[in-house]
Amino acid sequence: MVKIIGLVLIAVYGLWFFTVKAPDVSIDDIQEQEISGETEVKLTQAQMHDTIKATAEKEGWLTTEFKTNTLIAEKTIQNNSTSVTITFSKSYFSISPENTDLKNAINSALNI
């Protein structure tokens, strides 16, 4: 029960932090990572969502639905908590602030 309450508090704090405390940044300001490579990846937005969510959770991240094209991922190692926002569509995803390990894991899952 205590773990559930702790996870709920972390999720609520993450949502609050990214909606209230985050600087005003538009989607245009987020550096997008284009999905490219020799093999063209054809996914629906739902498939992209499921791939990103499954990969993040496999890597130990707790994901929270924020919008239809946005996930908030949180990870706690020892007493250090990290939160990122993952924005995506059928053709790209971006992670803000940048997290190389998560980005590489998602690229790998998408076979890029």
C-alpha positions as CSV (number, residue, x, y, z in Angstrom):
1,M,0.0,0.0,0.0
2,V,2.8,2.4,0.9
3,K,4.6,1.6,-2.5
4,I,1.3,2.4,-4.4
5,I,0.9,5.7,-2.6
6,G,4.5,6.5,-3.3
7,L,4.2,5.8,-7.0
8,V,1.0,7.8,-7.2
9,L,2.7,10.8,-5.5
10,I,5.6,10.5,-7.9
11,A,3.2,10.4,-10.9
12,V,1.2,13.4,-9.5
13,Y,4.4,15.4,-8.9
14,G,5.7,14.6,-12.4
15,L,2.5,15.7,-14.0
16,W,2.5,18.9,-11.9
17,F,6.1,19.6,-12.6
18,F,5.7,19.3,-16.3
19,T,2.5,21.3,-16.5
20,V,3.1,24.0,-13.9
21,K,6.9,24.3,-13.5
22,A,8.1,23.5,-17.0
23,P,9.2,26.5,-19.1
24,D,6.9,27.6,-22.0
25,V,8.1,25.4,-24.8
26,S,6.1,24.6,-27.9
27,I,6.3,21.4,-29.8
28,D,8.1,23.3,-32.5
29,D,10.9,24.0,-30.0
30,I,11.4,20.4,-29.1
31,Q,14.2,18.8,-31.2
32,E,12.6,16.0,-33.0
33,Q,14.3,12.8,-33.9
34,E,13.3,11.6,-37.3
35,I,12.9,7.9,-37.7
36,S,15.1,7.0,-40.6
37,G,17.3,4.3,-41.8
38,E,17.7,1.8,-44.6
39,T,14.6,-0.1,-43.4
40,E,11.5,2.1,-43.5
41,V,9.5,1.8,-40.3
42,K,5.8,1.9,-40.9
43,L,3.8,2.2,-37.6
44,T,0.5,3.6,-36.6
45,Q,0.5,6.1,-33.8
46,A,-0.9,3.4,-31.5
47,Q,1.9,1.0,-32.4
48,M,4.5,3.7,-31.8
49,H,2.8,4.4,-28.4
50,D,2.9,0.7,-27.4
51,T,6.5,0.3,-28.6
52,I,7.7,3.3,-26.6
53,K,5.7,2.4,-23.5
54,A,6.8,-1.2,-23.5
55,T,10.5,-0.3,-24.1
56,A,10.5,2.3,-21.3
57,E,8.9,-0.1,-18.9
58,K,11.4,-2.8,-19.9
59,E,14.2,-0.4,-19.1
60,G,12.7,0.2,-15.6
61,W,10.8,3.4,-16.3
62,L,7.3,4.0,-14.8
63,T,5.2,5.6,-17.6
64,T,2.1,7.8,-17.2
65,E,-0.3,8.7,-20.0
66,F,-0.3,12.5,-20.4
67,K,-1.8,13.1,-23.9
68,T,-2.5,10.9,-26.9
69,N,0.9,11.7,-28.2
70,T,2.8,12.2,-24.9
71,L,4.1,9.9,-22.1
72,I,5.8,11.0,-18.9
73,A,8.4,8.5,-17.8
74,E,9.9,8.4,-14.4
75,K,12.8,6.3,-13.0
76,T,14.2,6.2,-9.5
77,I,17.6,4.8,-8.8
78,Q,18.5,4.7,-5.1
79,N,17.2,8.1,-4.0
80,N,17.6,9.9,-7.3
81,S,14.5,10.4,-9.4
82,T,14.5,11.3,-13.1
83,S,11.5,12.3,-15.2
84,V,11.3,12.8,-19.0
85,T,8.5,13.7,-21.4
86,I,8.3,11.6,-24.5
87,T,6.4,13.1,-27.4
88,F,5.7,11.0,-30.5
89,S,3.8,10.6,-33.7
90,K,3.9,8.0,-36.5
91,S,7.2,9.3,-37.8
92,Y,9.2,10.6,-34.9
93,F,9.7,10.7,-31.1
94,S,11.5,13.2,-28.9
95,I,12.6,13.0,-25.3
96,S,12.8,16.1,-23.1
97,P,15.1,16.5,-21.3
98,E,17.4,14.2,-23.3
99,N,18.1,10.8,-22.0
100,T,20.5,8.9,-24.1
101,D,20.0,5.5,-22.6
102,L,16.2,5.6,-23.1
103,K,16.6,7.1,-26.6
104,N,18.9,4.3,-27.6
105,A,16.6,1.6,-26.2
106,I,13.6,3.0,-28.1
107,N,15.7,3.3,-31.3
108,S,16.7,-0.3,-30.8
109,A,13.1,-1.4,-30.3
110,L,12.2,0.4,-33.5
111,N,15.1,-1.2,-35.3
112,I,16.7,2.0,-36.3
